[in-house]
Amino acid sequence: MTGKELLYIEDALGHETFMKSCCPKTSAQLTDPALSAYVKELEQKHTELFNKFFNLL
């Protein structure tokens, strides 16, 4: 793996970490149950994406 590819994966991991940390806070603040559930689904999706990128290392 090239250095440029590693930088890309590191950047992607940072983005996914940020999204994973934002989702629970946002979900807790929402009053619409359907929207809150959707944000929780997004949290799971970002966790899956984080794991996929992490496994590339």
Biopython code that builds the backbone (N, CA, C, O; Angstrom):
import numpy as np
from Bio.PDB.StructureBuilder import StructureBuilder

atoms = [
    (1, "MET", "N", (0.852, -1.167, 0.000)),
    (1, "MET", "CA", (0.000, 0.000, 0.000)),
    (1, "MET", "C", (0.904, 1.238, 0.000)),
    (1, "MET", "O", (1.885, 1.307, 0.742)),
    (2, "THR", "N", (0.563, 2.189, -0.826)),
    (2, "THR", "CA", (1.384, 3.390, -0.936)),
    (2, "THR", "C", (1.086, 4.359, 0.211)),
    (2, "THR", "O", (0.080, 4.235, 0.909)),
    (3, "GLY", "N", (1.972, 5.306, 0.380)),
    (3, "GLY", "CA", (1.773, 6.312, 1.413)),
    (3, "GLY", "C", (0.523, 7.139, 1.180)),
    (3, "GLY", "O", (-0.175, 7.515, 2.122)),
    (4, "LYS", "N", (0.246, 7.419, -0.099)),
    (4, "LYS", "CA", (-0.949, 8.193, -0.430)),
    (4, "LYS", "C", (-2.217, 7.419, -0.068)),
    (4, "LYS", "O", (-3.183, 7.999, 0.427)),
    (5, "GLU", "N", (-2.210, 6.130, -0.314)),
    (5, "GLU", "CA", (-3.374, 5.300, 0.039)),
    (5, "GLU", "C", (-3.559, 5.247, 1.550)),
    (5, "GLU", "O", (-4.687, 5.296, 2.040)),
    (6, "LEU", "N", (-2.462, 5.149, 2.285)),
    (6, "LEU", "CA", (-2.555, 5.147, 3.748)),
    (6, "LEU", "C", (-3.116, 6.464, 4.267)),
    (6, "LEU", "O", (-3.903, 6.477, 5.213)),
    (7, "LEU", "N", (-2.713, 7.572, 3.651)),
    (7, "LEU", "CA", (-3.251, 8.874, 4.058)),
    (7, "LEU", "C", (-4.751, 8.942, 3.783)),
    (7, "LEU", "O", (-5.504, 9.502, 4.580)),
    (8, "TYR", "N", (-5.183, 8.377, 2.666)),
    (8, "TYR", "CA", (-6.605, 8.358, 2.344)),
    (8, "TYR", "C", (-7.385, 7.560, 3.390)),
    (8, "TYR", "O", (-8.438, 7.998, 3.854)),
    (9, "ILE", "N", (-6.869, 6.403, 3.752)),
    (9, "ILE", "CA", (-7.551, 5.554, 4.740)),
    (9, "ILE", "C", (-7.572, 6.248, 6.099)),
    (9, "ILE", "O", (-8.577, 6.199, 6.808)),
    (10, "GLU", "N", (-6.469, 6.890, 6.460)),
    (10, "GLU", "CA", (-6.428, 7.613, 7.729)),
    (10, "GLU", "C", (-7.462, 8.739, 7.743)),
    (10, "GLU", "O", (-8.136, 8.956, 8.751)),
    (11, "ASP", "N", (-7.583, 9.439, 6.646)),
    (11, "ASP", "CA", (-8.572, 10.511, 6.538)),
    (11, "ASP", "C", (-9.997, 9.949, 6.636)),
    (11, "ASP", "O", (-10.848, 10.506, 7.330)),
    (12, "ALA", "N", (-10.239, 8.857, 5.942)),
    (12, "ALA", "CA", (-11.570, 8.226, 5.977)),
    (12, "ALA", "C", (-11.907, 7.740, 7.380)),
    (12, "ALA", "O", (-13.046, 7.878, 7.827)),
    (13, "LEU", "N", (-10.925, 7.172, 8.079)),
    (13, "LEU", "CA", (-11.154, 6.734, 9.460)),
    (13, "LEU", "C", (-11.509, 7.908, 10.355)),
    (13, "LEU", "O", (-12.367, 7.793, 11.230)),
    (14, "GLY", "N", (-10.853, 9.032, 10.137)),
    (14, "GLY", "CA", (-11.158, 10.228, 10.914)),
    (14, "GLY", "C", (-12.579, 10.712, 10.673)),
    (14, "GLY", "O", (-13.282, 11.092, 11.610)),
    (15, "HIS", "N", (-12.997, 10.698, 9.410)),
    (15, "HIS", "CA", (-14.365, 11.117, 9.091)),
    (15, "HIS", "C", (-15.395, 10.177, 9.709)),
    (15, "HIS", "O", (-16.397, 10.625, 10.266)),
    (16, "GLU", "N", (-15.149, 8.893, 9.610)),
    (16, "GLU", "CA", (-16.097, 7.928, 10.168)),
    (16, "GLU", "C", (-16.144, 8.026, 11.692)),
    (16, "GLU", "O", (-17.213, 7.886, 12.287)),
    (17, "THR", "N", (-15.010, 8.262, 12.322)),
    (17, "THR", "CA", (-14.982, 8.446, 13.777)),
    (17, "THR", "C", (-15.809, 9.659, 14.175)),
    (17, "THR", "O", (-16.568, 9.616, 15.143)),
    (18, "PHE", "N", (-15.655, 10.741, 13.419)),
    (18, "PHE", "CA", (-16.428, 11.951, 13.696)),
    (18, "PHE", "C", (-17.927, 11.687, 13.553)),
    (18, "PHE", "O", (-18.714, 12.091, 14.409)),
    (19, "MET", "N", (-18.319, 11.012, 12.478)),
    (19, "MET", "CA", (-19.738, 10.732, 12.262)),
    (19, "MET", "C", (-20.289, 9.797, 13.345)),
    (19, "MET", "O", (-21.415, 9.972, 13.810)),
    (20, "LYS", "N", (-19.485, 8.805, 13.742)),
    (20, "LYS", "CA", (-19.931, 7.897, 14.801)),
    (20, "LYS", "C", (-20.151, 8.648, 16.111)),
    (20, "LYS", "O", (-21.048, 8.301, 16.879)),
    (21, "SER", "N", (-19.342, 9.672, 16.373)),
    (21, "SER", "CA", (-19.495, 10.413, 17.628)),
    (21, "SER", "C", (-20.649, 11.418, 17.553)),
    (21, "SER", "O", (-21.235, 11.753, 18.583)),
    (22, "CYS", "N", (-20.980, 11.896, 16.371)),
    (22, "CYS", "CA", (-22.075, 12.866, 16.211)),
    (22, "CYS", "C", (-23.458, 12.201, 16.268)),
    (22, "CYS", "O", (-24.412, 12.788, 16.779)),
    (23, "CYS", "N", (-23.557, 11.011, 15.757)),
    (23, "CYS", "CA", (-24.867, 10.359, 15.642)),
    (23, "CYS", "C", (-25.571, 10.141, 16.984)),
    (23, "CYS", "O", (-26.753, 10.469, 17.091)),
    (24, "PRO", "N", (-24.907, 9.607, 18.009)),
    (24, "PRO", "CA", (-25.631, 9.400, 19.275)),
    (24, "PRO", "C", (-26.111, 10.707, 19.902)),
    (24, "PRO", "O", (-27.209, 10.767, 20.457)),
    (25, "LYS", "N", (-25.288, 11.751, 19.813)),
    (25, "LYS", "CA", (-25.680, 13.052, 20.374)),
    (25, "LYS", "C", (-26.894, 13.602, 19.636)),
    (25, "LYS", "O", (-27.840, 14.101, 20.246)),
    (26, "THR", "N", (-26.846, 13.501, 18.326)),
    (26, "THR", "CA", (-27.947, 14.026, 17.514)),
    (26, "THR", "C", (-29.219, 13.230, 17.758)),
    (26, "THR", "O", (-30.296, 13.804, 17.917)),
    (27, "SER", "N", (-29.093, 11.911, 17.787)),
    (27, "SER", "CA", (-30.252, 11.052, 18.006)),
    (27, "SER", "C", (-30.927, 11.352, 19.339)),
    (27, "SER", "O", (-32.154, 11.346, 19.435)),
    (28, "ALA", "N", (-30.125, 11.614, 20.364)),
    (28, "ALA", "CA", (-30.681, 11.894, 21.685)),
    (28, "ALA", "C", (-31.415, 13.234, 21.729)),
    (28, "ALA", "O", (-32.321, 13.420, 22.541)),
    (29, "GLN", "N", (-31.028, 14.162, 20.862)),
    (29, "GLN", "CA", (-31.638, 15.485, 20.868)),
    (29, "GLN", "C", (-32.907, 15.560, 20.025)),
    (29, "GLN", "O", (-33.694, 16.495, 20.174)),
    (30, "LEU", "N", (-33.111, 14.601, 19.155)),
    (30, "LEU", "CA", (-34.275, 14.648, 18.273)),
    (30, "LEU", "C", (-35.540, 14.224, 19.005)),
    (30, "LEU", "O", (-35.517, 13.310, 19.828)),
    (31, "THR", "N", (-36.636, 14.894, 18.698)),
    (31, "THR", "CA", (-37.911, 14.552, 19.334)),
    (31, "THR", "C", (-38.757, 13.640, 18.450)),
    (31, "THR", "O", (-39.655, 12.962, 18.951)),
    (32, "ASP", "N", (-38.492, 13.611, 17.163)),
    (32, "ASP", "CA", (-39.223, 12.746, 16.237)),
    (32, "ASP", "C", (-38.642, 11.335, 16.326)),
    (32, "ASP", "O", (-37.479, 11.133, 15.978)),
    (33, "PRO", "N", (-39.427, 10.352, 16.786)),
    (33, "PRO", "CA", (-38.898, 8.992, 16.952)),
    (33, "PRO", "C", (-38.401, 8.365, 15.643)),
    (33, "PRO", "O", (-37.405, 7.642, 15.645)),
    (34, "ALA", "N", (-39.072, 8.632, 14.552)),
    (34, "ALA", "CA", (-38.647, 8.052, 13.273)),
    (34, "ALA", "C", (-37.294, 8.626, 12.840)),
    (34, "ALA", "O", (-36.424, 7.896, 12.365)),
    (35, "LEU", "N", (-37.134, 9.897, 13.003)),
    (35, "LEU", "CA", (-35.875, 10.541, 12.634)),
    (35, "LEU", "C", (-34.749, 10.094, 13.558)),
    (35, "LEU", "O", (-33.622, 9.881, 13.113)),
    (36, "SER", "N", (-35.050, 9.955, 14.822)),
    (36, "SER", "CA", (-34.070, 9.473, 15.788)),
    (36, "SER", "C", (-33.627, 8.055, 15.441)),
    (36, "SER", "O", (-32.441, 7.736, 15.520)),
    (37, "ALA", "N", (-34.568, 7.214, 15.061)),
    (37, "ALA", "CA", (-34.231, 5.838, 14.669)),
    (37, "ALA", "C", (-33.363, 5.830, 13.419)),
    (37, "ALA", "O", (-32.442, 5.021, 13.301)),
    (38, "TYR", "N", (-33.656, 6.730, 12.486)),
    (38, "TYR", "CA", (-32.863, 6.808, 11.266)),
    (38, "TYR", "C", (-31.417, 7.210, 11.578)),
    (38, "TYR", "O", (-30.482, 6.663, 10.993)),
    (39, "VAL", "N", (-31.237, 8.147, 12.481)),
    (39, "VAL", "CA", (-29.888, 8.575, 12.845)),
    (39, "VAL", "C", (-29.144, 7.430, 13.530)),
    (39, "VAL", "O", (-27.933, 7.289, 13.360)),
    (40, "LYS", "N", (-29.853, 6.619, 14.297)),
    (40, "LYS", "CA", (-29.226, 5.447, 14.914)),
    (40, "LYS", "C", (-28.786, 4.447, 13.855)),
    (40, "LYS", "O", (-27.741, 3.811, 13.995)),
    (41, "GLU", "N", (-29.580, 4.306, 12.793)),
    (41, "GLU", "CA", (-29.185, 3.448, 11.672)),
    (41, "GLU", "C", (-27.924, 3.998, 10.994)),
    (41, "GLU", "O", (-27.036, 3.244, 10.597)),
    (42, "LEU", "N", (-27.870, 5.310, 10.875)),
    (42, "LEU", "CA", (-26.682, 5.934, 10.285)),
    (42, "LEU", "C", (-25.449, 5.667, 11.145)),
    (42, "LEU", "O", (-24.354, 5.459, 10.623)),
    (43, "GLU", "N", (-25.633, 5.673, 12.452)),
    (43, "GLU", "CA", (-24.514, 5.377, 13.349)),
    (43, "GLU", "C", (-23.981, 3.969, 13.084)),
    (43, "GLU", "O", (-22.770, 3.754, 13.026)),
    (44, "GLN", "N", (-24.892, 3.022, 12.925)),
    (44, "GLN", "CA", (-24.473, 1.650, 12.625)),
    (44, "GLN", "C", (-23.744, 1.580, 11.284)),
    (44, "GLN", "O", (-22.737, 0.883, 11.155)),
    (45, "LYS", "N", (-24.252, 2.299, 10.296)),
    (45, "LYS", "CA", (-23.622, 2.304, 8.973)),
    (45, "LYS", "C", (-22.213, 2.884, 9.044)),
    (45, "LYS", "O", (-21.295, 2.357, 8.416)),
    (46, "HIS", "N", (-22.035, 3.958, 9.800)),
    (46, "HIS", "CA", (-20.716, 4.555, 9.929)),
    (46, "HIS", "C", (-19.770, 3.655, 10.717)),
    (46, "HIS", "O", (-18.565, 3.651, 10.466)),
    (47, "THR", "N", (-20.304, 2.896, 11.661)),
    (47, "THR", "CA", (-19.478, 1.926, 12.383)),
    (47, "THR", "C", (-19.008, 0.842, 11.436)),
    (47, "THR", "O", (-17.846, 0.437, 11.481)),
    (48, "GLU", "N", (-19.902, 0.364, 10.574)),
    (48, "GLU", "CA", (-19.528, -0.649, 9.579)),
    (48, "GLU", "C", (-18.466, -0.108, 8.618)),
    (48, "GLU", "O", (-17.498, -0.799, 8.302)),
    (49, "LEU", "N", (-18.654, 1.124, 8.160)),
    (49, "LEU", "CA", (-17.678, 1.725, 7.256)),
    (49, "LEU", "C", (-16.324, 1.897, 7.937)),
    (49, "LEU", "O", (-15.280, 1.655, 7.332)),
    (50, "PHE", "N", (-16.349, 2.319, 9.207)),
    (50, "PHE", "CA", (-15.099, 2.457, 9.957)),
    (50, "PHE", "C", (-14.367, 1.115, 10.011)),
    (50, "PHE", "O", (-13.161, 1.044, 9.772)),
    (51, "ASN", "N", (-15.108, 0.059, 10.327)),
    (51, "ASN", "CA", (-14.493, -1.269, 10.429)),
    (51, "ASN", "C", (-13.928, -1.733, 9.089)),
    (51, "ASN", "O", (-12.865, -2.352, 9.047)),
    (52, "LYS", "N", (-14.629, -1.442, 7.997)),
    (52, "LYS", "CA", (-14.126, -1.824, 6.674)),
    (52, "LYS", "C", (-12.829, -1.098, 6.353)),
    (52, "LYS", "O", (-11.873, -1.709, 5.874)),
    (53, "PHE", "N", (-12.794, 0.204, 6.617)),
    (53, "PHE", "CA", (-11.559, 0.951, 6.364)),
    (53, "PHE", "C", (-10.436, 0.470, 7.276)),
    (53, "PHE", "O", (-9.291, 0.340, 6.843)),
    (54, "PHE", "N", (-10.764, 0.208, 8.535)),
    (54, "PHE", "CA", (-9.745, -0.239, 9.489)),
    (54, "PHE", "C", (-9.164, -1.578, 9.083)),
    (54, "PHE", "O", (-7.971, -1.822, 9.262)),
    (55, "ASN", "N", (-10.006, -2.453, 8.534)),
    (55, "ASN", "CA", (-9.534, -3.773, 8.114)),
    (55, "ASN", "C", (-8.628, -3.711, 6.893)),
    (55, "ASN", "O", (-7.935, -4.684, 6.595)),
    (56, "LEU", "N", (-8.618, -2.596, 6.186)),
    (56, "LEU", "CA", (-7.698, -2.442, 5.065)),
    (56, "LEU", "C", (-6.254, -2.319, 5.547)),
    (56, "LEU", "O", (-5.307, -2.595, 4.811)),
    (57, "LEU", "N", (-6.115, -1.898, 6.796)),
    (57, "LEU", "CA", (-4.760, -1.769, 7.351)),
    (57, "LEU", "C", (-4.316, -3.110, 7.795)),
    (57, "LEU", "O", (-3.202, -3.256, 8.298)),
]
sb = StructureBuilder()
sb.init_structure("model")
sb.init_model(0)
sb.init_chain("A")
sb.init_seg("    ")
for serial, (resi, resn, name, xyz) in enumerate(atoms, 1):
    if name == "N":
        sb.init_residue(resn, " ", resi, " ")
    sb.init_atom(name, np.array(xyz, "f"), 0.0, 1.0, " ", f" {name:<3s}", serial, name[0])
structure = sb.get_structure()
